[in-house]
Amino acid sequence: MVQTPRARAVAGIPNAAFGLAYYAALAAAIPLLGVSEVRTAALLASVGAAAFSAYLAYSLLFVTRMPCVYCWTSHFVNWILPFLILRS
């Protein structure tokens, strides 16, 4: 699945590169979630990632129609993270 054109949805940059940068930034923000600005930024980033995952999941189901356990795992994580940040 990661070899299709849809695996580079924005400006030809691999979706995985966005994911790596996002998860690294979120991991760095975890100790600072008590700071309201950091928490707000992390929440907004997680909601954006969840929305992007919804777009990619739609594409996976209805456009490429290919199975990808890695992709669905990432989507699930992205959909759960906003709720976890809200609960922290």
N, CA, C and O atoms as CSV, one atom per row, in Angstrom:
chain,resi,resn,atom,element,x,y,z
A,1,MET,N,N,0.811,-1.194,0.000
A,1,MET,CA,C,0.000,0.000,0.000
A,1,MET,C,C,0.854,1.257,0.000
A,1,MET,O,O,0.483,2.231,-0.654
A,2,VAL,N,N,1.947,1.280,0.682
A,2,VAL,CA,C,2.728,2.504,0.791
A,2,VAL,C,C,3.439,2.863,-0.504
A,2,VAL,O,O,4.167,3.855,-0.540
A,3,GLN,N,N,3.256,2.100,-1.556
A,3,GLN,CA,C,3.882,2.396,-2.834
A,3,GLN,C,C,2.920,3.036,-3.823
A,3,GLN,O,O,3.312,3.305,-4.959
A,4,THR,N,N,1.671,3.289,-3.433
A,4,THR,CA,C,0.710,3.898,-4.347
A,4,THR,C,C,0.869,5.413,-4.340
A,4,THR,O,O,1.445,5.967,-3.403
A,5,PRO,N,N,0.362,6.097,-5.378
A,5,PRO,CA,C,0.414,7.562,-5.398
A,5,PRO,C,C,-0.299,8.198,-4.202
A,5,PRO,O,O,0.072,9.295,-3.785
A,6,ARG,N,N,-1.298,7.540,-3.651
A,6,ARG,CA,C,-2.030,8.074,-2.500
A,6,ARG,C,C,-1.191,8.031,-1.222
A,6,ARG,O,O,-1.572,8.620,-0.211
A,7,ALA,N,N,-0.068,7.346,-1.262
A,7,ALA,CA,C,0.830,7.317,-0.104
A,7,ALA,C,C,1.648,8.598,-0.007
A,7,ALA,O,O,2.454,8.767,0.908
A,8,ARG,N,N,1.428,9.494,-0.961
A,8,ARG,CA,C,2.072,10.813,-0.980
A,8,ARG,C,C,0.983,11.840,-1.266
A,8,ARG,O,O,0.961,12.445,-2.338
A,9,ALA,N,N,0.083,12.036,-0.312
A,9,ALA,CA,C,-1.119,12.837,-0.533
A,9,ALA,C,C,-0.870,14.333,-0.581
A,9,ALA,O,O,-1.670,15.060,-1.170
A,10,VAL,N,N,0.210,14.819,0.016
A,10,VAL,CA,C,0.458,16.265,0.085
A,10,VAL,C,C,1.840,16.581,-0.489
A,10,VAL,O,O,2.860,16.161,0.057
A,11,ALA,N,N,1.859,17.317,-1.585
A,11,ALA,CA,C,3.099,17.831,-2.182
A,11,ALA,C,C,4.149,16.760,-2.472
A,11,ALA,O,O,5.344,17.055,-2.473
A,12,GLY,N,N,3.723,15.530,-2.716
A,12,GLY,CA,C,4.664,14.468,-3.032
A,12,GLY,C,C,5.474,13.964,-1.860
A,12,GLY,O,O,6.384,13.153,-2.033
A,13,ILE,N,N,5.150,14.443,-0.654
A,13,ILE,CA,C,5.861,14.003,0.566
A,13,ILE,C,C,5.179,12.741,1.077
A,13,ILE,O,O,3.952,12.704,1.168
A,14,PRO,N,N,5.946,11.708,1.413
A,14,PRO,CA,C,5.318,10.478,1.910
A,14,PRO,C,C,4.478,10.739,3.173
A,14,PRO,O,O,4.907,11.451,4.081
A,15,ASN,N,N,3.296,10.160,3.209
A,15,ASN,CA,C,2.429,10.290,4.385
A,15,ASN,C,C,3.156,9.817,5.640
A,15,ASN,O,O,2.961,10.367,6.724
A,16,ALA,N,N,3.989,8.801,5.485
A,16,ALA,CA,C,4.734,8.275,6.628
A,16,ALA,C,C,5.673,9.331,7.221
A,16,ALA,O,O,5.900,9.341,8.431
A,17,ALA,N,N,6.213,10.208,6.392
A,17,ALA,CA,C,7.087,11.276,6.894
A,17,ALA,C,C,6.297,12.243,7.779
A,17,ALA,O,O,6.780,12.685,8.821
A,18,PHE,N,N,5.074,12.564,7.346
A,18,PHE,CA,C,4.220,13.413,8.181
A,18,PHE,C,C,3.934,12.720,9.513
A,18,PHE,O,O,3.976,13.345,10.572
A,19,GLY,N,N,3.644,11.431,9.443
A,19,GLY,CA,C,3.356,10.668,10.654
A,19,GLY,C,C,4.535,10.647,11.613
A,19,GLY,O,O,4.365,10.840,12.817
A,20,LEU,N,N,5.717,10.415,11.089
A,20,LEU,CA,C,6.912,10.389,11.943
A,20,LEU,C,C,7.132,11.737,12.624
A,20,LEU,O,O,7.415,11.792,13.821
A,21,ALA,N,N,7.003,12.814,11.867
A,21,ALA,CA,C,7.184,14.149,12.449
A,21,ALA,C,C,6.101,14.433,13.487
A,21,ALA,O,O,6.394,14.972,14.555
A,22,TYR,N,N,4.866,14.079,13.186
A,22,TYR,CA,C,3.746,14.313,14.095
A,22,TYR,C,C,3.914,13.523,15.394
A,22,TYR,O,O,3.782,14.083,16.482
A,23,TYR,N,N,4.204,12.234,15.283
A,23,TYR,CA,C,4.340,11.408,16.488
A,23,TYR,C,C,5.539,11.848,17.325
A,23,TYR,O,O,5.473,11.827,18.554
A,24,ALA,N,N,6.624,12.244,16.680
A,24,ALA,CA,C,7.797,12.731,17.428
A,24,ALA,C,C,7.464,14.023,18.166
A,24,ALA,O,O,7.831,14.188,19.329
A,25,ALA,N,N,6.771,14.939,17.494
A,25,ALA,CA,C,6.399,16.207,18.138
A,25,ALA,C,C,5.423,15.970,19.282
A,25,ALA,O,O,5.529,16.597,20.335
A,26,LEU,N,N,4.479,15.067,19.075
A,26,LEU,CA,C,3.512,14.771,20.130
A,26,LEU,C,C,4.195,14.109,21.325
A,26,LEU,O,O,3.868,14.410,22.473
A,27,ALA,N,N,5.131,13.220,21.059
A,27,ALA,CA,C,5.870,12.582,22.158
A,27,ALA,C,C,6.667,13.622,22.949
A,27,ALA,O,O,6.753,13.544,24.175
A,28,ALA,N,N,7.245,14.587,22.245
A,28,ALA,CA,C,7.996,15.645,22.928
A,28,ALA,C,C,7.064,16.541,23.742
A,28,ALA,O,O,7.478,17.105,24.755
A,29,ALA,N,N,5.812,16.675,23.309
A,29,ALA,CA,C,4.848,17.546,23.997
A,29,ALA,C,C,4.232,16.895,25.233
A,29,ALA,O,O,3.721,17.599,26.104
A,30,ILE,N,N,4.269,15.589,25.323
A,30,ILE,CA,C,3.593,14.893,26.432
A,30,ILE,C,C,3.980,15.433,27.800
A,30,ILE,O,O,3.090,15.682,28.612
A,31,PRO,N,N,5.268,15.630,28.101
A,31,PRO,CA,C,5.602,16.141,29.444
A,31,PRO,C,C,5.105,17.571,29.692
A,31,PRO,O,O,5.058,18.028,30.834
A,32,LEU,N,N,4.740,18.266,28.625
A,32,LEU,CA,C,4.339,19.666,28.741
A,32,LEU,C,C,2.840,19.883,28.566
A,32,LEU,O,O,2.394,21.019,28.405
A,33,LEU,N,N,2.062,18.805,28.596
A,33,LEU,CA,C,0.620,18.946,28.380
A,33,LEU,C,C,-0.076,19.741,29.473
A,33,LEU,O,O,-1.228,20.141,29.300
A,34,GLY,N,N,0.595,19.980,30.592
A,34,GLY,CA,C,0.047,20.819,31.641
A,34,GLY,C,C,0.058,22.300,31.279
A,34,GLY,O,O,-0.642,23.100,31.900
A,35,VAL,N,N,0.851,22.662,30.276
A,35,VAL,CA,C,0.902,24.045,29.784
A,35,VAL,C,C,-0.229,24.205,28.766
A,35,VAL,O,O,-0.280,23.481,27.772
A,36,SER,N,N,-1.118,25.136,29.011
A,36,SER,CA,C,-2.337,25.227,28.199
A,36,SER,C,C,-2.057,25.428,26.712
A,36,SER,O,O,-2.767,24.876,25.871
A,37,GLU,N,N,-1.041,26.204,26.381
A,37,GLU,CA,C,-0.733,26.431,24.959
A,37,GLU,C,C,-0.240,25.149,24.288
A,37,GLU,O,O,-0.594,24.863,23.144
A,38,VAL,N,N,0.567,24.389,24.999
A,38,VAL,CA,C,1.080,23.131,24.453
A,38,VAL,C,C,-0.066,22.138,24.302
A,38,VAL,O,O,-0.177,21.443,23.291
A,39,ARG,N,N,-0.910,22.084,25.317
A,39,ARG,CA,C,-2.060,21.172,25.265
A,39,ARG,C,C,-2.980,21.529,24.094
A,39,ARG,O,O,-3.439,20.645,23.371
A,40,THR,N,N,-3.245,22.810,23.912
A,40,THR,CA,C,-4.096,23.247,22.807
A,40,THR,C,C,-3.466,22.901,21.463
A,40,THR,O,O,-4.150,22.407,20.566
A,41,ALA,N,N,-2.170,23.156,21.318
A,41,ALA,CA,C,-1.473,22.821,20.072
A,41,ALA,C,C,-1.497,21.318,19.810
A,41,ALA,O,O,-1.720,20.888,18.679
A,42,ALA,N,N,-1.271,20.528,20.841
A,42,ALA,CA,C,-1.293,19.069,20.686
A,42,ALA,C,C,-2.690,18.595,20.306
A,42,ALA,O,O,-2.845,17.717,19.457
A,43,LEU,N,N,-3.698,19.175,20.933
A,43,LEU,CA,C,-5.077,18.789,20.615
A,43,LEU,C,C,-5.431,19.160,19.178
A,43,LEU,O,O,-6.023,18.355,18.459
A,44,LEU,N,N,-5.075,20.364,18.757
A,44,LEU,CA,C,-5.353,20.787,17.376
A,44,LEU,C,C,-4.607,19.910,16.371
A,44,LEU,O,O,-5.162,19.533,15.339
A,45,ALA,N,N,-3.350,19.588,16.673
A,45,ALA,CA,C,-2.574,18.710,15.785
A,45,ALA,C,C,-3.210,17.327,15.714
A,45,ALA,O,O,-3.277,16.728,14.641
A,46,SER,N,N,-3.677,16.817,16.851
A,46,SER,CA,C,-4.273,15.476,16.852
A,46,SER,C,C,-5.604,15.452,16.103
A,46,SER,O,O,-5.922,14.466,15.440
A,47,VAL,N,N,-6.371,16.515,16.203
A,47,VAL,CA,C,-7.633,16.592,15.455
A,47,VAL,C,C,-7.334,16.679,13.953
A,47,VAL,O,O,-8.022,16.052,13.147
A,48,GLY,N,N,-6.312,17.451,13.577
A,48,GLY,CA,C,-5.906,17.512,12.174
A,48,GLY,C,C,-5.438,16.161,11.653
A,48,GLY,O,O,-5.778,15.769,10.537
A,49,ALA,N,N,-4.659,15.452,12.460
A,49,ALA,CA,C,-4.194,14.119,12.064
A,49,ALA,C,C,-5.362,13.149,11.935
A,49,ALA,O,O,-5.382,12.314,11.030
A,50,ALA,N,N,-6.334,13.258,12.837
A,50,ALA,CA,C,-7.511,12.386,12.767
A,50,ALA,C,C,-8.321,12.667,11.505
A,50,ALA,O,O,-8.815,11.741,10.863
A,51,ALA,N,N,-8.458,13.944,11.151
A,51,ALA,CA,C,-9.186,14.303,9.935
A,51,ALA,C,C,-8.449,13.803,8.690
A,51,ALA,O,O,-9.069,13.273,7.768
A,52,PHE,N,N,-7.135,13.973,8.668
A,52,PHE,CA,C,-6.340,13.478,7.544
A,52,PHE,C,C,-6.449,11.958,7.451
A,52,PHE,O,O,-6.511,11.405,6.353
A,53,SER,N,N,-6.473,11.286,8.597
A,53,SER,CA,C,-6.646,9.833,8.610
A,53,SER,C,C,-8.006,9.432,8.064
A,53,SER,O,O,-8.125,8.404,7.397
A,54,ALA,N,N,-9.035,10.227,8.336
A,54,ALA,CA,C,-10.365,9.932,7.792
A,54,ALA,C,C,-10.332,10.009,6.265
A,54,ALA,O,O,-10.904,9.158,5.584
A,55,TYR,N,N,-9.666,11.027,5.737
A,55,TYR,CA,C,-9.513,11.151,4.287
A,55,TYR,C,C,-8.766,9.940,3.716
A,55,TYR,O,O,-9.186,9.353,2.719
A,56,LEU,N,N,-7.656,9.578,4.361
A,56,LEU,CA,C,-6.870,8.444,3.877
A,56,LEU,C,C,-7.625,7.125,4.020
A,56,LEU,O,O,-7.495,6.245,3.169
A,57,ALA,N,N,-8.405,6.979,5.080
A,57,ALA,CA,C,-9.196,5.749,5.260
A,57,ALA,C,C,-10.254,5.641,4.165
A,57,ALA,O,O,-10.480,4.562,3.616
A,58,TYR,N,N,-10.897,6.759,3.852
A,58,TYR,CA,C,-11.869,6.767,2.745
A,58,TYR,C,C,-11.179,6.340,1.451
A,58,TYR,O,O,-11.695,5.512,0.702
A,59,SER,N,N,-10.011,6.915,1.204
A,59,SER,CA,C,-9.250,6.573,0.009
A,59,SER,C,C,-8.899,5.089,-0.011
A,59,SER,O,O,-8.998,4.429,-1.045
A,60,LEU,N,N,-8.489,4.581,1.137
A,60,LEU,CA,C,-8.111,3.168,1.231
A,60,LEU,C,C,-9.297,2.255,0.945
A,60,LEU,O,O,-9.157,1.242,0.259
A,61,LEU,N,N,-10.459,2.616,1.471
A,61,LEU,CA,C,-11.649,1.779,1.292
A,61,LEU,C,C,-12.254,1.878,-0.105
A,61,LEU,O,O,-12.639,0.867,-0.692
A,62,PHE,N,N,-12.335,3.100,-0.637
A,62,PHE,CA,C,-13.145,3.300,-1.837
A,62,PHE,C,C,-12.354,3.659,-3.093
A,62,PHE,O,O,-12.909,3.614,-4.191
A,63,VAL,N,N,-11.090,4.009,-2.964
A,63,VAL,CA,C,-10.314,4.376,-4.146
A,63,VAL,C,C,-9.293,3.294,-4.466
A,63,VAL,O,O,-9.355,2.678,-5.530
A,64,THR,N,N,-8.363,3.062,-3.564
A,64,THR,CA,C,-7.324,2.056,-3.827
A,64,THR,C,C,-7.817,0.641,-3.577
A,64,THR,O,O,-7.362,-0.305,-4.219
A,65,ARG,N,N,-8.751,0.499,-2.640
A,65,ARG,CA,C,-9.345,-0.810,-2.310
A,65,ARG,C,C,-8.284,-1.877,-2.049
A,65,ARG,O,O,-8.355,-2.997,-2.555
A,66,MET,N,N,-7.304,-1.488,-1.243
A,66,MET,CA,C,-6.230,-2.415,-0.901
A,66,MET,C,C,-6.172,-2.591,0.608
A,66,MET,O,O,-6.381,-1.633,1.352
A,67,PRO,N,N,-5.888,-3.819,1.073
A,67,PRO,CA,C,-5.726,-4.014,2.519
A,67,PRO,C,C,-4.381,-3.461,2.976
A,67,PRO,O,O,-3.375,-3.581,2.277
A,68,CYS,N,N,-4.381,-2.863,4.145
A,68,CYS,CA,C,-3.135,-2.328,4.699
A,68,CYS,C,C,-3.276,-2.267,6.217
A,68,CYS,O,O,-3.820,-1.305,6.758
A,69,VAL,N,N,-2.785,-3.292,6.897
A,69,VAL,CA,C,-2.881,-3.353,8.354
A,69,VAL,C,C,-2.128,-2.184,8.980
A,69,VAL,O,O,-2.603,-1.595,9.951
A,70,TYR,N,N,-0.980,-1.846,8.447
A,70,TYR,CA,C,-0.194,-0.714,8.939
A,70,TYR,C,C,-1.031,0.576,8.875
A,70,TYR,O,O,-1.062,1.355,9.827
A,71,CYS,N,N,-1.697,0.780,7.748
A,71,CYS,CA,C,-2.504,1.994,7.565
A,71,CYS,C,C,-3.639,2.054,8.578
A,71,CYS,O,O,-3.842,3.087,9.216
A,72,TRP,N,N,-4.378,0.964,8.734
A,72,TRP,CA,C,-5.517,0.963,9.658
A,72,TRP,C,C,-5.071,1.116,11.101
A,72,TRP,O,O,-5.776,1.720,11.910
A,73,THR,N,N,-3.916,0.579,11.428
A,73,THR,CA,C,-3.385,0.763,12.780
A,73,THR,C,C,-3.093,2.243,13.028
A,73,THR,O,O,-3.427,2.779,14.085
A,74,SER,N,N,-2.477,2.892,12.060
A,74,SER,CA,C,-2.189,4.327,12.181
A,74,SER,C,C,-3.466,5.142,12.281
A,74,SER,O,O,-3.548,6.074,13.081
A,75,HIS,N,N,-4.459,4.801,11.478
A,75,HIS,CA,C,-5.735,5.527,11.532
A,75,HIS,C,C,-6.375,5.378,12.907
A,75,HIS,O,O,-6.847,6.356,13.486
A,76,PHE,N,N,-6.391,4.170,13.422
A,76,PHE,CA,C,-6.983,3.934,14.742
A,76,PHE,C,C,-6.278,4.765,15.812
A,76,PHE,O,O,-6.926,5.401,16.645
A,77,VAL,N,N,-4.959,4.754,15.782
A,77,VAL,CA,C,-4.182,5.538,16.756
A,77,VAL,C,C,-4.517,7.023,16.614
A,77,VAL,O,O,-4.724,7.714,17.612
A,78,ASN,N,N,-4.569,7.508,15.380
A,78,ASN,CA,C,-4.874,8.921,15.161
A,78,ASN,C,C,-6.279,9.294,15.624
A,78,ASN,O,O,-6.494,10.414,16.088
A,79,TRP,N,N,-7.230,8.387,15.509
A,79,TRP,CA,C,-8.599,8.677,15.945
A,79,TRP,C,C,-8.730,8.644,17.458
A,79,TRP,O,O,-9.608,9.303,18.015
A,80,ILE,N,N,-7.875,7.892,18.128
A,80,ILE,CA,C,-7.931,7.790,19.590
A,80,ILE,C,C,-7.178,8.933,20.283
A,80,ILE,O,O,-7.582,9.371,21.360
A,81,LEU,N,N,-6.107,9.411,19.685
A,81,LEU,CA,C,-5.257,10.410,20.339
A,81,LEU,C,C,-5.976,11.691,20.785
A,81,LEU,O,O,-5.689,12.167,21.883
A,82,PRO,N,N,-6.884,12.269,20.010
A,82,PRO,CA,C,-7.557,13.477,20.523
A,82,PRO,C,C,-8.302,13.223,21.840
A,82,PRO,O,O,-8.311,14.077,22.727
A,83,PHE,N,N,-8.913,12.065,21.958
A,83,PHE,CA,C,-9.638,11.728,23.197
A,83,PHE,C,C,-8.670,11.543,24.373
A,83,PHE,O,O,-8.959,11.945,25.500
A,84,LEU,N,N,-7.530,10.934,24.090
A,84,LEU,CA,C,-6.532,10.746,25.151
A,84,LEU,C,C,-5.969,12.080,25.618
A,84,LEU,O,O,-5.738,12.284,26.810
A,85,ILE,N,N,-5.751,12.986,24.672
A,85,ILE,CA,C,-5.234,14.310,25.042
A,85,ILE,C,C,-6.286,15.059,25.862
A,85,ILE,O,O,-5.943,15.731,26.835
A,86,LEU,N,N,-7.543,14.955,25.487
A,86,LEU,CA,C,-8.604,15.618,26.250
A,86,LEU,C,C,-8.688,15.074,27.678
A,86,LEU,O,O,-8.991,15.820,28.610
A,87,ARG,N,N,-8.425,13.790,27.848
A,87,ARG,CA,C,-8.515,13.172,29.172
A,87,ARG,C,C,-7.291,13.412,30.040
A,87,ARG,O,O,-7.334,13.173,31.246
A,88,SER,N,N,-6.206,13.880,29.447
A,88,SER,CA,C,-4.967,14.048,30.209
A,88,SER,C,C,-5.018,15.277,31.105
A,88,SER,O,O,-4.055,15.564,31.815
